[in-house]
């Protein structure tokens, strides 16, 4: 019955973001009479290419042509470019303070419906070397998809970058593996302004299985 009217078929797993972040937002919203703004911040500390599909996702999140990179303000969607909306967030632990930017994520579409909130945003980051990769590709126009012929084969810059990055050992490495989630909810309780900040923490890599410290955060039953 809970899924009826929510456009949900079934839930195969919880996930971190979206997933745990939605539960955090709901928990905070339940403590308020009125919810005005929900700000979701994540730090996905993994290498850019633990699997081919995750590299594709990483590149899509920073591609200038991505059309779902937006925030929800005053009941309207506002499209933004890659690396916009920069701010710093403290994720504590091994991840620490990181610079985040707007990331295209489902919460900006689902939370306005599920919680009836007029302001929702998602900021996120990856490890510094991964963020530098995204910045470099943007600066040098390496997301370009205009076709050209190379050694008799038609291709484009982005496809070539994808293949090169998949072959590079550097895209399979990162010093710290983990996940950080910070959700800030602003609203009112008994006619007074109220802010609730929730965050997740987990043991360091040395105590939580090395690289598994990242994957253990995605909350699959």
N, C-alpha and C positions, 0 to 999 in steps of 0.2 A: 504493500500500500504506500510506503514511503516514497517509492520511486515513481509512482504515477504522477503525471504532470510535470516531471523533472527531465523528460527526454533521456532517461537512463534505461538501458536494456538490462545490464547486470554489471557488477563490480568485481573484476577478476583479482584485483589487488588494491592496496591503499595508495602506495606511492609516496614520495616525499613532497614534491611540488609539481603539479597539483597532487593533493592527497592529504598528507599530514597538515599542510598549510591551511587547507580548508577546515579541518577539524579545529585547528588553533583559532582561526578567525571566528568560527561558530562558538567556541567556548568563551571567547571574550565578548562576543555580541550578546550572548545569553545573560551576561552580567550588566547589561545596559538597558535603559528604557528607549534610547534612540541611538542608532549607529550612523555616524556621519562619514567616516573615512577609514578604509582598510589598506594598509601598506604592507606588502609582502616582499621580503628580501631573502634571497637564497645565495649560498656559496657552494657550488658543485665542484669540489676539489677532486678532480680526476684528470687524467691526461686527455688530450683532444681526441685520440683515436683508440680507445680500448677495444672498439669494434667498428667496422666500417659504417654501420648505421649511426653510431654516436658521433662520428666525424661529420657525416652529412647533416645531422641535427645541429652540431656546433656551428658549421658554416652557414646554415640557414638562419640561425638566430642573429647573425651579424651581417647577413646579406642586405644591401641597401634596397633591394627589390621586395623584401618580405613585407607583405601587406597587413599582417596581423600584429605588428609591433605598435601597440597603442596603450594608452591608459584611459580610464573611464572617469570623467569629471563632470559633475552637475548633470548627470544622466546622458552624456554624450561621449562618443569615442574620439580620441585625439591621436592621430597618427604621428609617430616620431621616427627619427632616423637612428641608425646604429650608434652606440656609445653616447647617446643623449641622456640627460637627466642624471648626471654624475653626482654621487654623494658617497660618504663613507659610512660603513656599518661595522660594528664590533660583534663578531661571531664567537668571541672568546676561544679558549683552548688553542690548539695548534693552528687553526685558521686565522684567528686574531682579527685585526682591523683591515678591511679591504674596501677598495673603491668599486662601486656597483653602478650599473646603468640600466635603463629600461630594456627588458627582455620580452619577446613575444611569448606569452604563456596563457593557458586556458582560463586561469582564475579571473582575468579581467572580463571574460565573457560570462563565466558561470556564477561567480559570487554576486554580481548585481541581481541576477535572477533568484538565486537561492536565499540570499539574505536581504534583498531589497535595498541595497546600498547604492548611493549615487556617486561615490568616489572610491575607486579601486585602482591600485597600481601594483606592478610587479617589477622589482629591480633584482638583478642578479650578477654573479661574476663566476669566473673560473680561476684557476691558479694564475699568478702573474705572467708566467711565460706563455700561457694560452691566450691571455688577454693581449699580450704584446703581439702574438701572431695575428689576431683579429685586426689590431690597429695597423699593423704593417700591410696586411692585405688590402685594407681600406685605403691607406695612403697611396699605395702603388697601383690601385685600380685592378686588383687581382680577382675581384668578383665578377669581372666582365664576362658576359655570355655571348658576345658577338662572334659568330662562327668564322673560322679561318682554316686554311689547309696547311698542315704540317707533315712533310714527307709523304704526301699523297693521301693523307687521312684528314677528313674534316673534323674539327674539334673546336673548343673554345677555352679561354683562359681558366675559367672556374673548373671545368672538367679536368684540365691538366693539373691544376693545383691539387685537386682531390686525389688524383693518382699519385702525385709526388709526395703528398703528406702521408698517404697510406703506406708508402714505401719507406718513409723516414723513421728510423728508430726513435728519434726525439719525440715523435707524437705518441709514443707508447710509454713515456716516462713522465713522472712528476714527483717532487720530493715528498709532498704531503697528500695523503688520500683521506677524504672525510667529507662530511656534509654539514653545513650550517644553515639553520632556518631562523629568521627573526620576523615576527609578525607584530605590527603595531596597529591597534584599533582605537579610534577616537570617537567619542560620542558623549552622551549625557546620561546621568543617573540622578534621579530626584532633582531635576532641573539644574544640576551642576555639571560642568565640564569634567570629563573623565577620559583618561588615557590608560590603556592596558597594553603592556609589552610582554610578549611571550617569546621564548627562544628554546632551541634544542641544544643539548650537549651530549657528547659521547666520549668514551675512553680514547686515549691516543692510539695511533697505529700500533705501537709496540705492545699494547695490551688488548688489541681488538682485531688481530688477524692481518696486519699489514694493509694491503690493498682492499681487503674485505671491509675495512672501516668505512669505505664509501658505500659499498653495496648493501651493507647491513642497515642503511638508513632509508631504504625505499619501501619498507613496511609491507612486504608481500606475506600474506598469511602462511 
